[in-house]
Amino acid sequence: MHTNLFTSGARIALTGIACVLLWTACRKDNKNSGPAPSGIDTTSKPASAYEDSLKYLMYQIMQVSYADGGRNASAGLPTYYWYANVQSLNPMDAKYANADSLLSVMKSYAINPVTTKPYDHYSFLDRNGVLTNKLMNGISAQTFAATNNGDFGLDYGVALDNSNNAHIFILYADKNGPAGQIGVTRGWEIISVNGNSNISTNQTFLLSLYNAIFNSTSVTLGFKRLDGSTITKTLTTGSYNINPVVFDTVFTVTDKNNIAKKVGYFSMYTFSSIINSNGQDTYTRTVLDQLFAKFASQGITNLVVDFRYNGGGAVSTAEYLDNAIAPAGAAGQLMYNTIFNDKLMAHISEVKLTTTTKFAATTSKLNLDNVFFITTGNTASASELTLNNLKPYMSVKLVGAKTYGKPVGFIDFNISVFDQNHNQKYLADLYAINFETKNANGEGGYFTGIDVNAPANDYVNVPWGNTQKDDNLKAIVNYLTTGSYTSSARVASSELNDLRQAIPSLKPVSGFNGMVDYERSRIIRSSH
């Protein structure tokens, strides 16, 4: 029942690398660890041989069969959501310099008729495993890629003032990261980088800034804090338990009928998993348990979830949030449907995958009138899944800017090989689109993003939770007090002149946009 997508030329080409196509090993499910075939050469051309292995196995997993890590074409099924749109390719063709160039071509075939561009601008290879460890285990660094030692735990944006002078502001900092541990938080301004205080929009400076923050193990930064005082600190990358909640508070508003309403607010920058690869609760689970227990104990009646920088992550965390927010009436009801490619759907019971996810038997301890989500173009995938799942069951309102647009997700496939001495060589984690999701009303397909109920600006020099200057929170407070997102009060021009918005073009794209279903990853890998 499986179609062989290789041409005879491809089969001939593959014989030349058969010596290095060994058993795939998965860090989580390493069941293919038998002895390697004899006569294996891993020293004459190791780099090219390993890259050829990666190209071949990636193509097999996506287009032919995931069985035995892509080595068994007679069992298993293709996993790529748009596999049927991809032309028959020879993955060993010399025109594909590496696996990334092959993947780029494969992504180009399925065209979205609405945008006339490829659906898939999402799939990628993670070649050092850092992302997998961050999302699955909630740890900022991993051990088997020795070149990585964690990160600084912050992100930044570049803004211009009225005189077109550049300013660098902290967007968020993980409380457990090296930056968060010294108090760095949203709204702090970076005024020097490794002794250079000449902040500008010069491309050389912008690139050096990006590399200093994201591609170095140590950086010395000068900061201007929210109170105007300055400090200079040297940060060293480190491994830490990710705390996705960068800020939370409870505040009270009084509506037009003079009724006080308690509002819970939290900002969450990533969806690190609530369960690690060993089935244990992560620090993320602990933090979220404490957060929602606090909201329940204080009797909030409205909730604000700030996803403005949240590109998504683990599906398990989206499900946790939905269960923690949804009303009692949603208990046991359909949360969302998962749709795979047609071949997987036709054999769904054989591969032991499920296509429906339900709310828990007992949902939120909160009694909410509304849940507001603050969104931007950086709000993606698992974040969008979370808010979309709640729409059929409660009042869901979006404030900010249209979301990124990613109603599809990944199953993580780890690709590794063994040499003749049984030493494992990690190649990459494959994140290629495997499924689409739709809520209980059948709503999904938001490839161009989800629109907001009220537009608002993201002022990056305003601290978390400021209901007077944060344009998003101001709109929400106005709605809760007057029933309208806009206020009749005039804003002084001097106040507006002091507010800054980051300009995306002044910083290379960083971070992850997506959702990964690690539970279904485990199931599908164990089915063959």
Summary of the structure (lengths in Angstrom):
residues: 528
radius of gyration: 24.4
end to end distance: 16.0
largest distance: 82.5
contacts: 1754
relative contact order: 0.14
helix: 27%
strand: 24%
